[in-house]
């Protein structure tokens, strides 16, 4: 399906870059929309939204910092209104599993009347290699306030493939897919698989929430981000998302990538080399 232009709101994030590469390989007309793009998009500066969306027929939307924050649903509702006014026909929303804020955002988007595809994702595998946990992995010890609750970590490449399918096939309009990996692991088990893939000793240590948030504050992280991480670890990571869902197979017709494959593939890049 080729319409006019696909805009990626959040095109500089973990999923956005992967989606852009895949769409470019298909020869589709795309543009990224972020604070640093030619047509800037800033979630906190709504005067940027219209210009960023004009001329597009569809959009992929990854909200920053997370749909769990209190103002996310109202922002998504306002963005959808601007999108409709700009003539967009379809929005693919990257959502979160088990987050009440994400569910409110999904409802606000659907209420706008625009065609939607909801991609609900679990924790990214790439948090260990491209995000918040990388520095500690390199140090040889990951410390988090997560115990024996398991999580079916999802590969960002699977999310990107699902987003491309949703953006290019109208058969996915007005559908919701829950995207998880094929196996649930605890954070301790995930770290053990990374250690095995790298051949390096890497340990996992469960710490208290107070020690975790205190360390973040000492590192200079803003209070808003600390509060968000406290909610994700203290509330969302309570077992509600431990079940494996076959959304990847449903939308892509193939199995989701196992964490062990992610670990082997990522170790081969040398990103975890001390």
N, C-alpha and C positions, 0 to 999 in steps of 0.2 A: 504494500500500500504506500503510494507516494502522494502526499497532498502538497503542502507548501513547505513549511519549515517546522522543525522540531526544536523547541527550546528546552534546555536543561537547567532548571533552577536548583542550584547546588552542584553545578557542573565541575567544581574543583575538588569534590569530596571523594571518598573511597569508591563509591559506586559511579559517580558522574564521569570520571575519566575513563573508566572501563566501558561505560555505555557509549561515550563519544567515539572511542576507537572502533567499536562494533558497528555503529551506524555509519561511520566514515567508510568502513570496508564495504558497506552495502551501497555506497554512493549517494546517500541521502543528505539533504540539506539540513544542517544542524547549527546551533549556536549555544554556547555556554552562557549562563547568566549568573554572575557572582559579583562581589564587590569590586573585583579587579578586572572584569571583562569590559569589552568595548562598549557594550550597553550595560552599565552597572546595575546590579540588583542587590539590595540590602534589605533584609527582613525588618530592620528597625528604621528604615527610611522609605515610607510608602510612596513617596514621590517618584521613586525609581521603578516602580512596578510596571506601569503602563508601557513605558518605552521598551522595557526588557521583553515584554510579551507581544507587542504589536508585530504583526506580520507572520506570526506562527499559527499553525493549525492544531498543534498538540504540544503537551509539555510533560516532562518528568519533574516531579517536585520532591526534593529532600529537604525537610525543614531543619533549620539550625536554631538553637542547639539540639533540641529534641522535642517531639510532640508531647512529651510528658509535662512540659512547662505550662504554667497557668494561662498564658496568653496565646498559646498555639492555636486553639480551635477558632478563636476570633480572627486571628491572622489568616488562617486557611479559608475561612468564610469570606473575608474581604478579598483575598487573592482570587478566589473563584469568581467573585463578582466582576473583578477587573478582567479576568480571562474571558468571561462571557461577553463583556462589552467589547473586547478586542477581537472577537470572532473565533476564539479557540473552540474546538469541538470535543477535545478529549484531554483528560489529565490522568497521568499515572502517579499515584502517591505512594512514596515509601513510608510505611507505617510500622508500628511496633506491636509486638505480641504482648497481651496482658496489661497494657497501659490504658488506664481510664482516659487520660488526656488524648491519647491517640484515637481511641474510639469516638470521642467527641469531635475530633478533627475530621475523621472519616464521615461522620454524620453531617457535619457542616458542609463538606465538599459535595456529598450526594444531594443535599437539599438545594444546591444551586441549580440543579437541572442539567449540568454538563455531564457528558459521558465520562465515567470514571473506571479506573482499574486500581484496586487496592493491593499492594504487596506488603503483607505483614511479615517482618523479618525478626528472627531471634538474634542473639548476640553474634557479631561478626567474628569469624576466625581471625580476620586481619587486625583485630585489636591487639593481637600478640605480635604483629610484625610491622604494622603501619600506624599504630595508634598509641593509646595511653599506656599500654603494658610493655612496649618495646624496650624502654630504657632499663626496666627491672629485669627483663629476660636477659639482656646483655650483661647485667651485673651478676647473674647467676642465682637470683632469688626474687620471686614474685610474691609480694605481700598484699593480700586483699581481704576484705571482710566477708568472704564467701566460704562456706563449709562444704557439706556433702550434698548440697543440692546440685542436681545435674542439669545441663543445658545442651540442647542440640545445636551447637554452633554452626552457622551458615557461612559458606564461602561467598565472598563478595562477587566472585565471577559468576556464581549461580544467580545472584540477584541481578547482575548486569544482563545476563542472558534472558532472564524472565522479563526485565524491563524492555528489552529490545523486542521480544515477542509481543508484549502488550502494546508497544508503540507502533508496531508495523502490521498487526493483524486485528481487524475490527471484531473478530470473534471473541476477543478478550474484553470488549467493552462491558462495563457494569458487572464485572466479576471481582471477587475477592480471593486471593490466594495466600495461604499461610506457608511461608518458606522456612524450612528448617533443614539442618543436616540430617543424615540417615541414622545417627546414633547420638545419644545423650551422654555427656561426660561431665564430671565435676571439674572445677578449675585445676584441682590437683592432678587429675588424670590427664587433662589437656597439657599441662606443663610437663608431665612425664613423657608424653608422646613427642613433644618438642625436643626434650633432652635426648630421647632415643634417636630422633632424626638428625640431630646435630652432632651426637657423640660427645656432648658437653654435659657436665654436671649442673643441672638447673633445679633448684628446689622451689617448693611452694610452701608458704607459711600463711595460715589464717590469723588475721589480727582483729582486734576489736574495732567496732565502728568508730569509737572515740579516737583511737590511735590512727585509724585510716584518715578520718577527716582532719585531725590535727596535723598530720603529715602534709596533707594537701594545702592547708592554710600556711604552714611553715614554708612550703614551696612557692607561695605567692599566688595560688590559684584564686580566681574571684569567687566570692561567696555564692553567687548564683550557680556556678558550675559545681561547687562543693555540694550544695543542696540537691542538685540534680543527681549526682553520683550517689549521694546518700539514699535518695529515693529508689534508684535503680537497684542498688545492692541490698537495701533494707526492706523494700516492699516488693518490687517486681521479681527479684530473685528469691522467691519463696516456694518454688516448686510448681507454680501455676503454669509455667512454660516448659516443663520437663518432657512433656509428651512430644513424640516425633509425628509430624504431619507431612503428608505427601504432596504438598503444593508444588514443589519443583517438578516432580514427575507429571503432575496434572497439567502444568502449563508448558513444559518443555518436552515431555515424552521420554525422559531419561532420568536415571537416579540422581539424587543430590550427591555432591562431592563429600566424601568422608573426611573427617578431621585428619586422619593419618596421611591421606593423600595431600591435603593442604600442607601438612608439616613437612613431608618429604619434598614437595615442590618448592616450598619457601626456603628450606634449609639449603637446597641446591643453588639458590641465588647468592648465598653468602651473607644475607642480611643479619643473621643471628651469630655471625662469627665474632668472637670477642677480640 
